Amino acid sequence: MKYDLYVVTDEDLSNGYSHAEIAKLATEGGADVIQLRDKKMDSAALFAEALKIREITKDKALFIVNDRVDIALTSKADGVHLGQNDLPVEVVRRLVPDDFIIGISIGSVEEALIGVRDGANYVAVSPVFSTGSKPDAGEGRGLACISAVRKAVPKEIPVVGIGGINSDNLCEVITAGLDGICVISAVVSAPDITKAAGDLCEKIRNVKNE
């Protein structure tokens, strides 16, 4: 499974596109993972959007739902992404099928190791840099945190990062140890979402092949 380009949807930043439209355009550009993230949408509307994204991403990209285990399971998403204040990874692991992906946002080596111990399939350093897309995320953790987490967790566990990552700094974060980058505004806010995703995918491949 590839996590090179992981796109998080956000209707507030998308120049009028819906979550499903963002997913379609980003997937066409080569995104490996699409995460449905909406803190304001009611459950019925979120479920409807999840069903659309599941169809769009089927056999093309992984589909992850932010926070909502119930929406992820009922829409047949590939997994769920959890924050430190969501249901614990170990609890969710008991509720879901064995092949269900659980991701966890972490801000330290300790949080990463606990997440992996409890059953997380990938960890996301958050935020790598301070960002306006997720103003509640706090201060950026920086490149040193990426390197420390990558060294601490097993090699088979992907380490991704979110927060202020874009075309200008993706080389340094991948070199520091990220297996993939999670982006919101770098793709979602672009005039051409498909092109933005494609350009990032190409740059990530080039950096990894250097």
Secondary structure in CASP SS format (residue, H / E / C, confidence):
PFRMAT SS
TARGET T0000
AUTHOR 0000-0000-0000
METHOD secondary structure of the structure
MODEL  1
M C 1.00
K C 1.00
Y C 1.00
D C 1.00
L E 1.00
Y E 1.00
V E 1.00
V E 1.00
T C 1.00
D C 1.00
E H 1.00
D H 1.00
L H 1.00
S C 1.00
N C 1.00
G C 1.00
Y C 1.00
S C 1.00
H H 1.00
A H 1.00
E H 1.00
I H 1.00
A H 1.00
K H 1.00
L H 1.00
A H 1.00
T H 1.00
E H 1.00
G C 1.00
G C 1.00
A C 1.00
D C 1.00
V E 1.00
I E 1.00
Q E 1.00
L E 1.00
R C 1.00
D C 1.00
K C 1.00
K C 1.00
M C 1.00
D C 1.00
S H 1.00
A H 1.00
A H 1.00
L H 1.00
F H 1.00
A H 1.00
E H 1.00
A H 1.00
L H 1.00
K H 1.00
I H 1.00
R H 1.00
E H 1.00
I H 1.00
T H 1.00
K C 1.00
D C 1.00
K C 1.00
A C 1.00
L E 1.00
F E 1.00
I E 1.00
V E 1.00
N E 1.00
D C 1.00
R C 1.00
V H 1.00
D H 1.00
I H 1.00
A H 1.00
L H 1.00
T H 1.00
S C 1.00
K C 1.00
A C 1.00
D C 1.00
G E 1.00
V E 1.00
H E 1.00
L E 1.00
G C 1.00
Q C 1.00
N C 1.00
D C 1.00
L C 1.00
P C 1.00
V H 1.00
E H 1.00
V H 1.00
V H 1.00
R H 1.00
R H 1.00
L H 1.00
V C 1.00
P C 1.00
D C 1.00
D C 1.00
F C 1.00
I E 1.00
I E 1.00
G E 1.00
I E 1.00
S E 1.00
I E 1.00
G C 1.00
S C 1.00
V H 1.00
E H 1.00
E H 1.00
A H 1.00
L H 1.00
I H 1.00
G H 1.00
V H 1.00
R H 1.00
D C 1.00
G C 1.00
A C 1.00
N C 1.00
Y E 1.00
V E 1.00
A E 1.00
V E 1.00
S C 1.00
P C 1.00
V C 1.00
F C 1.00
S C 1.00
T C 1.00
G C 1.00
S C 1.00
K C 1.00
P H 1.00
D H 1.00
A H 1.00
G C 1.00
E C 1.00
G C 1.00
R C 1.00
G H 1.00
L H 1.00
A H 1.00
C H 1.00
I H 1.00
S H 1.00
A H 1.00
V H 1.00
R H 1.00
K H 1.00
A H 1.00
V C 1.00
P C 1.00
K C 1.00
E C 1.00
I C 1.00
P C 1.00
V E 1.00
V E 1.00
G E 1.00
I E 1.00
G C 1.00
G C 1.00
I C 1.00
N C 1.00
S C 1.00
D C 1.00
N C 1.00
L H 1.00
C H 1.00
E H 1.00
V H 1.00
I H 1.00
T H 1.00
A H 1.00
G C 1.00
L C 1.00
D C 1.00
G E 1.00
I E 1.00
C E 1.00
V E 1.00
I C 1.00
S H 1.00
A H 1.00
V H 1.00
V H 1.00
S C 1.00
A C 1.00
P C 1.00
D C 1.00
I H 1.00
T H 1.00
K H 1.00
A H 1.00
A H 1.00
G H 1.00
D H 1.00
L H 1.00
C H 1.00
E H 1.00
K H 1.00
I H 1.00
R H 1.00
N H 1.00
V H 1.00
K H 1.00
N H 1.00
E C 1.00
END
